[in-house]
């Protein structure tokens, strides 16, 4: 069962301000824009779905040692198509940059509180 945690009022304002500042960084503005472009591009989404399907198919075949050269060629072709799609590439790059900013923020918070903030947050047991 998940307990609903209420953020203390004295933390809510600075947290809201931090989120607003993060959203106003250039990497996050670029990420939001790239995500919008990706979500509006049916071809890009279809390519990603096709790539995911091919990858899942190959994973299943690996369990049975039935991956063929044709399967691997098909995978390479799908990867090439994805890598040629500028909407997908820009989205992936923007996402990586945004994640980099979050990692920097996490590192700063960790340093300030004297413990690994992300590890503490995801830790579910002692």
Backbone as a ProteinNet text record, in pm:
[ID]
protein_1_A
[PRIMARY]
XXXXXXXXXXXXXXXXXXXXXXXXXXXXXXXXXXXXXXXXXXXXXXXXXXXXXXXXXXXXXXXXXXXXXXXXXXXXXXXXXXXXXXXXXXXXXXXXXXXXXXXXXXXXXXXXXXXXXXXXXXXXXX
[TERTIARY]
83.6	0	89.5	55.2	131.2	64.5	143.3	91.8	105.9	3.2	9	88.9	192.6	278.8	246.3	218.2	190.9	320.2	352.5	473.8	446.1	533.5	513	504.8	421.5	396.3	525	615	738.5	831.7	807.4	887.8	816.3	686.1	607.3	649	663.4	700.3	838.3	942.2	1073.4	1075.5	999.1	992.3	928	819.4	751.3	844.5	919.8	1015.4	1125.2	1176	1279.4	1227.5	1107.3	1048.8	1035.3	988.9	974.4	1110.5	1212.6	1347	1399.5	1375	1418.2	1348.3	1218.3	1141.8	1186.5	1245.2	1290.1	1434.6	1502.3	1637.2	1628.5	1730.5	1731.4	1719.5	1791.7	1776.2	1631.8	1560.5	1423.6	1326.6	1352.8	1271	1289.1	1415.4	1442.5	1380	1387.4	1327.5	1176.1	1111.4	965.7	926	1001.6	972.7	994	1105.2	1134.4	1029.7	983.7	879.3	749.4	714.2	593.2	602.5	719.7	738.5	728.6	789.6	783.1	639	568.2	429.5	336.9	373.4	291.7	331.1	435.3	487.7	453.6	349.8	304.4	411.3	487.7	592.1	700.8	743.4	846.2	796.6	673.4	617.5	604	563.9	551.4	687.4	790.4	924.5	969.6	945.6	985.6	907.8	780.5	698.8	750	780.5	832.2	966	1053.3	1182.7	1163.3	1075.9	1047.8	993.2	903.9	847.4	956.1	1044.2	1152.7	1245.5	1278.8	1365.2	1300.6	1171.6	1101.4	1097	1075.6	1072.6	1207.2	1313.6	1447.6	1475.9	1434.8	1454.1	1384.1	1263.8	1190	1263	1310.9	1382.8	1515.1	1577	1702.7	1681.7	1568.1	1539.8	1538.2	1498.1	1489.8	1607.3	1707.4	1821	1776.1	1681.9	1627.3	1644	1740.7	1764.1	1838.4	1783.2	1844.7	1918.6	1995.8	2066.6	1965.5	1854.7	1748.7	1691	1674.2	1624.2	1719.2	1847.7	1947.4	1956.8	1944	1943.5	1822.4	1708.3	1586.2	1603.5	1664.2	1690	1781.7	1888.8	1982.2	1913.2	1825.7	1752.1	1660.8	1593.4	1505	1587.1	1700.8	1786.9	1835.1	1869.9	1914.5	1802.5	1681.6	1567.8	1544.3	1553.6	1534.5	1644.6	1768.4	1881.4	1878.2	1803.6	1790.5	1675.9	1592.9	1476.9	1519.3	1519	1568.8	1481.9	1352.2	1264.2	1302.8	1326.2	1364.5	1501.4	1595.7	1731.9	1731.7	1662.7	1657.2	1588.6	1485.5	1415.1	1508.4	1579.9	1671.1	1784.2	1839.2	1946.6	1896.9	1779.6	1723.3	1693.9	1646.5	1618.4	1747.4	1854.2	1982.4	2034.4	2019.4	2064	1980.5	1850.1	1762.8	1797	1822.7	1863	1994.2	2084.9	2211.2	2190	2097.2	2065.1	2008	1918	1860.2	1967	2061.7	2170.4	2255.6	2280.1	2356.4	2280.2	2150.7	2067.5	2067.4	2052.7	2054.7	2187.5	2296.2	2428.6	2440.7	2388.5	2393.5	2310.4	2189.6	2104.8	2174.1	2230.9	2300.9	2415.8	2490.5	2603	2552.3	2443.5	2391.5	2333.8	2271.7	2213.8	2307	2416.5	2516.9	2484	2398	2367	2319	2324.3	2279.7	2128.2	2084.4	1943.1	1858.2	1900.1	1823.1	1815.8	1927.2	1927.3	1836.8	1839.7	1753.9	1606.9	1576	1437.9	1382.4	1467.5	1417.5	1429.4	1499.5	1518.3	1385	1345.9	1217.7	1232.5	1354.9	1374.7	1511.9	1530.9	1658.2	1766.1
-116	0	124.2	224	347.1	452.4	512.2	619.1	750.4	833.7	965.3	1056	1116	1202	1346.4	1423.8	1565.3	1642.1	1726.2	1806.2	1918.9	1932.9	2039.6	2176.9	2261.2	2392.9	2474.7	2464.7	2543.1	2497.1	2378.2	2327.6	2350.5	2361.4	2373.3	2493.5	2611.8	2730.4	2717.3	2681.7	2667.8	2555.7	2450.1	2341.4	2389.9	2463.1	2518.6	2613.2	2693.9	2785.4	2707.2	2600.8	2518	2458.4	2405.6	2346.4	2452	2569.8	2677.3	2714.2	2721	2753.2	2642.5	2517.6	2405.7	2413.6	2437.6	2445	2561.3	2663.1	2779.6	2769.9	2659.5	2642.6	2611.4	2649.2	2625.3	2476.4	2387	2244.8	2194.7	2242.9	2196.6	2260	2383.5	2444.9	2368.3	2334.4	2258.6	2119.7	2057	1924.7	1931.2	2028.5	2041.1	2062.4	2146.7	2172.7	2046.1	1977.6	1855.1	1747.9	1737.9	1640.1	1672.7	1800.5	1841.1	1804	1830	1795.2	1644.5	1567.6	1421.7	1373.1	1425	1381.7	1418.7	1521.4	1563.7	1494.5	1414.7	1350.9	1202.3	1168.7	1029.1	936.6	985.7	902.5	868.2	967.5	943.5	844.3	860.8	768.6	628.4	619.6	489.4	420.4	495.6	437.6	383.3	460.6	415.4	290.8	284	166.1	45.3	65.7	-44.3	-94.7	-2.1	-41.4	-119.8	-73	-142.1	-282.7	-294.8	-425.9	-521.8	-471.7	-555.2	-597.5	-503.1	-535.9	-641.5	-625.3	-724.1	-860.4	-861.4	-986.9	-1058.1	-982.5	-1041.8	-1093.5	-1018.5	-1066.2	-1200	-1211.3	-1338.2	-1450.7	-1422	-1523.6	-1562.2	-1469.6	-1500.1	-1609.1	-1607.6	-1709.3	-1848.7	-1857.7	-1986.7	-2010.3	-1923.5	-1931	-1937.5	-1851.6	-1854.7	-1721.3	-1641.4	-1513.5	-1541.7	-1492.9	-1516.8	-1391.7	-1410.6	-1297.6	-1197.4	-1247.8	-1158.9	-1073.1	-1133.7	-1058.3	-944.5	-974.8	-873.6	-765.4	-804.7	-706.2	-614.1	-672.2	-592.9	-493.8	-539.6	-452	-336.3	-366.8	-262.4	-161.6	-212	-122.6	-28.7	-83.4	-0.5	101.4	59.8	152.2	265.2	231.4	333.5	432.2	382.1	470.6	565.6	512.5	595.4	701.2	661.3	754	860.5	835.3	932.7	1030	1002.4	1088	1202.1	1323.5	1438.2	1468.7	1443.5	1468.8	1377.3	1250.9	1154.2	1190.1	1221.5	1252.9	1377.9	1481.5	1604.6	1579.7	1497.5	1463.6	1387.7	1290.2	1210.6	1297.5	1384.8	1473.4	1570.2	1627.7	1721.8	1651.2	1528.4	1451.3	1425.5	1389.4	1364.3	1489.9	1604.7	1729.5	1763.8	1742.4	1768.8	1675.4	1550.8	1455.3	1498.6	1550.8	1600.4	1712.3	1802.4	1910.6	1852.2	1755.3	1693.1	1623.5	1561.4	1494.8	1596.9	1710.2	1816.1	1868.6	1889.1	1936.6	1833.4	1706.7	1599.3	1597.8	1615.8	1616	1732.3	1847.4	1963.6	1939.3	1885.7	1855.9	1752.8	1650.6	1546.6	1605.9	1693.8	1757.1	1843.3	1914.5	2005.2	1931.4	1814.9	1741.5	1633.3	1610.6	1517	1370.6	1340.6	1201.8	1195.7	1077.6	1060.5	1074.1	1190.4	1226.6	1128.4	1096	1005.9	865.6	816.5	682.6	678.3	783	790.4	791.9	865.8	878.3	746.7	668.9	543.6	424.8	440.1	331.3	296.7	170.3	129	44.2	7.9	-72.2	-41.5	-88.3	-60.9	-146.1
0	0	0	-78.9	-87.1	-0.3	88.7	171.8	97.3	105.3	45.3	137	83.6	162.6	128.5	230.5	211.2	234	138.6	150.4	249	347.7	446.4	379.5	433.3	376.1	360.7	457.2	451.3	339.3	284.2	172.7	39.4	42.1	-81.6	-166.4	-106	-184.6	-247.7	-170.9	-236.1	-341.1	-318	-415.5	-544.9	-531.8	-648.9	-724.2	-650.4	-713.5	-786.1	-723.5	-786.8	-916.9	-913.6	-1034.4	-1143.9	-1107.9	-1206.7	-1266.1	-1183.6	-1232.5	-1324.2	-1287.3	-1372.7	-1508	-1506.1	-1630.3	-1718.8	-1659.2	-1735.7	-1783	-1750.9	-1803.5	-1952.6	-2025	-2168.8	-2203.5	-2134.9	-2168.4	-2151.7	-2050.6	-2031.6	-2129.3	-2167.2	-2271.8	-2402.2	-2434	-2556.4	-2550.2	-2433.2	-2417.3	-2436.3	-2373.5	-2387.1	-2532.5	-2602.1	-2743	-2826.9	-2802.6	-2878.3	-2850.5	-2725.6	-2690.5	-2762.8	-2768.5	-2841	-2988.4	-3048	-3188.7	-3210.2	-3120	-3130.2	-3116.2	-3016.2	-2992.8	-3108.7	-3185.4	-3298.7	-3428.6	-3425.6	-3547	-3547.3	-3621.9	-3626.8	-3684.8	-3781.8	-3842.1	-3740.2	-3662.8	-3561.1	-3457.1	-3413.7	-3314.8	-3372.1	-3496.9	-3561.5	-3572.8	-3609.3	-3617.2	-3481.8	-3376.6	-3243.3	-3202.6	-3236	-3204.9	-3282.3	-3410.2	-3492.3	-3438.2	-3400.6	-3344.8	-3216	-3131.4	-3005.9	-3031.6	-3128.9	-3162.9	-3213	-3297.7	-3350.5	-3236.6	-3148.3	-3034.7	-2945	-2917.9	-2835.1	-2902	-3032.3	-3107	-3098.1	-3113.5	-3105.9	-2965.1	-2863.2	-2724.7	-2703.4	-2752.6	-2740.5	-2811.9	-2931.6	-3009.1	-2943.5	-2871.1	-2802.3	-2697.3	-2631.6	-2530	-2590.4	-2714.6	-2782.2	-2877.7	-2872.5	-2964.3	-3109.6	-3147.9	-3283.5	-3357.2	-3315.7	-3384.4	-3514.1	-3624.5	-3755.5	-3802.6	-3905	-3966.8	-4022	-4074.7	-4124.8	-4012.5	-3894.4	-3779	-3744.4	-3742	-3707.8	-3814.9	-3941	-4049.2	-4038.3	-4007.4	-3990.2	-3874.5	-3766.6	-3652.2	-3693.8	-3764.2	-3808.5	-3900.5	-3987.9	-4077.5	-3997.7	-3898.1	-3815.8	-3736.3	-3682.8	-3608.7	-3699.2	-3823	-3919.1	-3949.4	-3969.1	-3996.2	-3878.9	-3758	-3638.6	-3631.9	-3657.9	-3650.1	-3759.8	-3864.7	-3973.2	-3949	-3851.5	-3823.9	-3731.6	-3784.1	-3707	-3585.2	-3593.7	-3479	-3363	-3392.8	-3288.7	-3231.4	-3317.1	-3271.8	-3184.9	-3226.9	-3147.5	-3013.1	-3013.9	-2889.5	-2794.9	-2846.5	-2764	-2709.3	-2792.6	-2746.9	-2640	-2662.6	-2565.5	-2433.5	-2443.3	-2322.1	-2244.9	-2314.1	-2247.7	-2178.7	-2242.8	-2181.9	-2058.7	-2065.5	-1951.1	-1835	-1864.8	-1761.4	-1697.6	-1778.3	-1725.7	-1624.1	-1653.5	-1559.8	-1430.5	-1443.2	-1323.2	-1240.1	-1305.4	-1231.5	-1156.5	-1220.6	-1154.1	-1032.2	-1048.1	-937	-825.2	-862.5	-763.5	-688.1	-761.5	-697.7	-599.4	-637.1	-548	-422.1	-439.7	-323.9	-236	-295.9	-219.7	-139.3	-203.3	-134.1	-17.6	-41	61.9	182.9	158	271.5	325.1	255.9	304.7	282.3	187.3	153.7	9.1	-51.2	-189.2	-194.7	-237.1	-239.1	-320	-441.2	-526.7	-469	-416.6	-357.4	-234.2	-156.1	-38.7	-78.6	-184.5	-230.9	-286.4	-353.2	-411.4	-318.6	-207.9	-112.4	-47.2	-55.1	0.6	126.7	161.6	282.1	342.1	461.3	532	480.2
[MASK]
++++++++++++++++++++++++++++++++++++++++++++++++++++++++++++++++++++++++++++++++++++++++++++++++++++++++++++++++++++++++++++++

